[in-house]
Amino acid sequence: MNARAKIKARVNARGRLLLTGLTAALLLGGALLAGHGMDAALLRPRFGLAALPPGPGYPFGTDALGRDLLARSLRGLETSLLVGLLAATASTLIALLLAGLAMLGRAADAIVGLAVETCIGLPHLVLMILVAFALGGGVGAVVAAVALTHWPVLTRILRAEFQAVLTADYVIHARRFGHGPWFILRRHLLPHALPQLAVGFVLMLPHAILHEAALTFVGFGIAPARPSIGGLLAEALGSLSAGWWWLGVLPGALLLAAVLCLDGIASGLRAWLSPRVAEA
């Protein structure tokens, strides 16, 4: 790739990143600013509590209790974002710690490699369900379940990046000058792996959000008292036979839009930081 193509790739990547970031900011900002009165039953001038379909007053319609589904979906997305951020942060730190420990010697590298391959080989969703069930459910249990199952891939990437840097001349000279492993990790390995770390963290967010929704949907996640997208989808199962399709379709579409926005941000960030890799 010549210099002109690199500049063009970076400009295109920045444009995609900016556009996707603005879309995500509008979507996720709406979730954070969702109204606090979403759980109040909205009385309607007619008898009965049948859910209202999407209309001018309620873009997402209402549920069987008369609650605004858009407000509940936004609040549920806020919960999903909180869980996703906490889980992705914890999982990224675990990956960074294990990749750093793998640099301490052949034995440590072999142990970390065995742990990565073992966790990758285990059934992902089953492992998350077991962790969440063992911790009793709730936000903390979901965060722990997602964080403890999402670190292997990023650990493998960081470990490969660190091993490539360890053979560089400046690292070899740093060792000859008497600098220890933690100095090399802090001053040489981390700056080199920072782009991969940032992209890995952003890529982990949509996975964490989807898996939080999956755990809640199957009943091992967030309690029904706290709105969440997975909880809304689980509630909608009993309403599909009544023809209330919007109770499941629209919250699911909102979750999908948020996940696609975060995935687009990660792709744009990767293309911006490494246009050659993105083009390949």
N, C-alpha and C positions, 0 to 999 in steps of 0.2 A: 504494500500500500504506500503510494507516494505521499508527499507532504500535503498536496492539495486535497487528495482523497481523505486524509486524516482530518483535516480542518472541516471538510464538508460533513464527515461522519459525526464529528463532535457537535457541530452546529445542529444537525438533524436530531442528535440524541438530546441535546439541551432543549430543543423545541418540544419533542415528545415528552420529556420529563416535566417541563413547565406546564404543558397542557394537561397532562395526567395529574400532576400535582394540584393544579387549580380545581379540577373536577373532584379529586379526592378531598380537598379542603372544604369544598361546598357540601359534599355528601357527609363527611365525618363531622364537620362543624355543625350541621343540622342535627346530628345525633347528640352532640354534646349540649346543644341548646334546646333540646326537646322540652316541651312543656311539662311542668310538674304535676298537672292535674289530669294525667292520662288515665289514672285508675278510677276516676270519678265516673259513675254511671251517667251517661248523657240521656236525659229524658226526652222522649220524642212525642209529638202530638198524635199518637195513635196507640191502640191497645196492643200489649204483647211486647216481648223482648227479642223478636226475630232480628237477626243481623241485617243492617242496611248495606246494599252494594255500594261500590265506589260512585261518588257523585260530587257535585260542586261544593257541598259543605264538608264532605269527608273524602279526600282523594283516594284513600285506601279503604273506605267504608268503615263499618263498626263491627264489633264482635257481638256475641249473643247477649252480653251484659250492657251493650250500648256504649262501650268505650271506643275512643278514636283509635283505629288500628294503625294509622300513620304515626301518631305520637308514641304508641306502644312499641312499634317497630323501630323507631329511632332510639328509644330508650334501650331496647334490646340490643341494638347495634352498638350503643355506647358500652354496654356490659361486655359484649364480644370484643370490642376494641381494647378495653381495659385488661381483660384476660389475655388477649393476644399480645399486647405490649409487655405485660409482666412475664408471660411464658417465653416469648421470644428473647427478652433480655436475659432471663435466667439460663435459657438453653444456649445462647451465644456465649455467656460467661463460662458455662461448663465446657463448651467446645474449645474455647481459648485456653482454659486451664489444662485440659487433657492434651491439647496439641503442644503446649509448653512443656508439660511433664514428659512427653514423648522425646523431647530433645535432650533429656538428662542421660541417656545411655541406651544401649541396645536392649537391655532387659525392660526398661520402662517403655521403650518404643514397641516392643513385642506385646506387652501387656495392654497398652492403649489400642494397638491394632486388633488384638483379640477381642477387646471390649466393643470396638466399633463394628467388627464383622458379626459378633454375636447379636448385638442390638438391631442391626440392619436385617438379620435373618429372622428375627422374631415377628410374629403377626402384630402389626402396628396398632390397630384399633383394639385388639384384645388386650394388649399390654396396657394401653391407656385406661381401659375399663377396669382392669385389675387394680391399677394404682389408685384410680378415683374411688373405687369401691372400698379398698383398704383404708383410705383416708376419710371415708364417711361422706363424700360428696361435698358440694358447696364450691364457692369461688376458689378458695385455697387449694382444694383437692384437684380441681380442674387445671389450675395453673401448674401444680406439681406434676400432674399426669402428662400434660403437654410438654412441659420443660424437660422431663426425664426421658422423653421418647423422640425428641427432635434434634438432638445434638450430634448424632453419628455422622451425617453427611457433611456438615460444616467442619467437624473435627477432621475428617479425612482430607478435605480441601486444605485446611490450614496446616495440617501435618505435612502434606506434599509441598506447600509453599515454603514452610520452614526448612524442610530438608533440602530444597533447591537453593535457598539462601545460605545454608551452612557450608556449602562448597565454594562460595564466593571468596575472592582474594581478601576483601576487607574484613570478612569474618575470621578467616584463617589468621590474619595479622592481629586481629583483636585478641584471639586466643594466645598468640605468642607473646603479647604484651601482658598477659596474666589476667585478663578479664574473664569473669566467671559466666556460667550459663544464663543467670538472670540478667546480667548486664547486657549480654548479647541479645537476649530476648527483648529487653526493653528498648535498646538503642538501635538494633538492626532488624530483628525479625518482625516486630510489631509494625513499624512504619511501612515495611514492604507488604505486609499482609493486610493493611488497613482497608484498601479497596475491596478485597474479598470478604473481609469481616463485615463491612457496611452493606454490601450487596446480599450477603448471606443472612444478615439480620432482617433486612427488608423482605427478602424472599420468604423468610420464616413466618412473617406476620400473617399472610393469607392462609397458610397451612394451619397455624395456631387458631385462627378465627373459625375456620371450617371444622376443625376437630373439636373445638369447644361446642359448637352447635351440634355436632354429631353425638358427643357425650351427653349433652342435655336432652337431645331428642330421644335417646334410648333409655333415659331415666337415671343416669349415673353422674349428672353434672349439676348445674345450678338449680336451686330449689324453685318450685313454681311461683313462690311469692315474689321473686325478683324477675322482672321481665327479661327475656333473652330470646334471640331468634330461634334457637333450638326448641325452647319451651313453646313459643308461638306455633311452630310447625307441628309439635306434638299435640297441642290443643286443637289444631285444625284438622287432624285426622278424623276426629269424631264428628266433624261438621261437613265433610265432603259429601256424605250421602244426602245431606239436606240441600245441596247445590250451592253452598257458600264457598265457592272456589277461591275468592279473594283472600280468605283467612290464611291460606297456605301459599298461594302463588305470589302475592305481593310482598310479604316479608321475605320469602325466598329470593325474589328478584332483587330486593334491596341488599340482601347479603351477598348475592352474586355480583352486583355492581361494585360493592365495596372491595370484594376480593379481586376483581378484575382491575380496579384502580390501583390497588397496592401492588399487584403483579406488574402492571404497566410502569409504575414508579421504579420497581426493581430492575426491569428490563432497560428502562431509560438510563438509570444510574449505571448499570453495567456497560451499556454502550458509550456513555459519556466518559467513564473512567478507562475503558479499554475498547476503543472502536474496532481494533483489529479482531478481537475475539467475537465482538457482536456481529461483525460482517461475515465471519466464518460460520 
